[in-house]
Amino acid sequence: MFLESPSTRQGWTAILILMLGSTVSGCSRSSPQAPPSESAAPTRGRPSGASPRTPLSGREAPSIALPSKPTYQVGSLPKDEPQAVYSADRDDSWNRIFYCLFTRTVQLRLSDDFLEGAPFSQPTQTLFPQRSISDGTFERIEGGDRAIEQLYPSFLTSSGPFQVLDEPRYSQLTKALVAALQENADRTPLARALMQSDVWAAHDILSREYDFAHKGEQGNQRRARKDKLLALLAKLIKRLALTSEEIKSLPDNYAAAANTHHLPDLFAQDSAWMEVRRDPARFHDGAADYRRAARVFVKPAKPPQDVPEFLEGLRDAHGSTPQLSAVALITQNLLIDNTGRVVPSPLTYEVQLRTFVKDEKTEFSNADLQQYDLSRRLLLSEAKTGGLVASDDKSPAYLPLAYNDYGFAGRSGAGQPLLVALRTRCVGCHGERAATVVTFGPVQVPPPSPVVRLKPSDNDCARDVAQFKMESANFKALRKQWAAE
């Protein structure tokens, strides 16, 4: 679980180096600005043996004790095949597009959060936080109907995007896109909004600069396939665009989910929560290539008499939380309307909540964790639920490679995807008790930015991200493709 972080381009690089140092293989030749490189193909097996690991060298992060015994199989599909996400017909073109973008069989290792991964050894590289990892490899079939990026993994690697440039996924995706463009089915505005978000993300990810030259004829073939897919994706994004009135009519799924999951009323004028922002540029926005906006809310432990002084006190505390009872991150989808503008939508993509419980003996806070991911299938079939699916701190999650890695199922410091419990993932950035609020943390290029309170109804974060996206090179390239039709 991650919250907003102050961000500049220098900050991205500095934080990546801070997290990785020189201990992770390959980091010396990679940077957030460098073109992604291909990853080695994963090995098959469930589970298979592995050679013992040498003891960890260097600084060790604190271990995390989980309250019970989670299982790594929660959420794994029984079979790698299209799911009934956008319609009941698994062979529907939209379901096939979704399958090509999201569904993957992932070869992974288990942390000692999952006892069925035994035997465990210490990794040769430093992990954040430190866990023992399984000697054998395991397998999960990820369906993808949750708050994750398409074509994963794509953080400092091209292995995810290249899956749809190689067979059989290339032909599968091409045929599904052509079928979707040729159909005359009457799709609802909500379904169109969700599908536009999916194919827009795929277009952005494939638009990146990839190194095809060193692969010779295979590289030339991939480059040609990339161009064809980008053209098809651009046409479908435009075909799916909603009018401004249709976007306004989309459901407020957070409000619906608040009733189902007893979520806090963050947006009411008299709410005890405050929407805050320290820096207009945030890692969560950049990780989504500015197709989504992250909004941070804090709940004071007691009503402050002087709000500006209270907010500056949060910054000066460098991320500690004695003044707070809870913090929330709400991630909101943006859409492209039928005039070609990027606009905020009412659709909540992800909710992360941390409630701080003070330990009277130590005076430190522990965080109770809750996370809610958007399920397209659930939102389309049962809109009253808000389409948000709850996870607790024992739910399976992948350990990131770096502090600014918000990807899914990518390689970790263990060299392969490493499955951990959600609390372990959160601790990697938010400290041993998951109580640090990175929004107010010290990692920032000086001078420090002031903390401002926002009016939730103005939706300033989403509007600012939308404007930034429209000025980006990849969005201008997309609009150019539209104009060429």
Secondary structure, DSSP 8 states (H G I E B T S, - for coil): -----B--HHHHHHHHHHHHTTTSTTGGG--TTS-----------SSB---------S--------SS---TTTT--SSSS--SSSSS-TTSHHHHHHHHHH-EEEEEEEBTTSGGG-SEE--SS--SS---EESSBEEEEE---SS--TT---SS-SHHHHTTTSTTHHHHHHHHHHHHHH------HHHHHHHHHHHHHHHHHHTS----GGGHHHHHHHHHHHHHHHHHHHHHHHHT-B-HHHHHTS--HHHHHHHHHT----SSTT-S-EEEES-S-BHHHHHTTTSEEEEEEEEESS--SSHHHHHHHHHHTTT--TTEEEEEEEEEEEEEBTTS-EEEEEEEEEEEEEEEEE-TTT--EEEEEEEEEE-HHHHHH-GGGTTEEEE-TTSEEE--SSTT---SS---TTSS-EEEEHHHHHHHHHTTTT---GGGSS-S-SS----EEE-GGG-HHHHHHHHHHHTSHHHHHHHHHHHT-
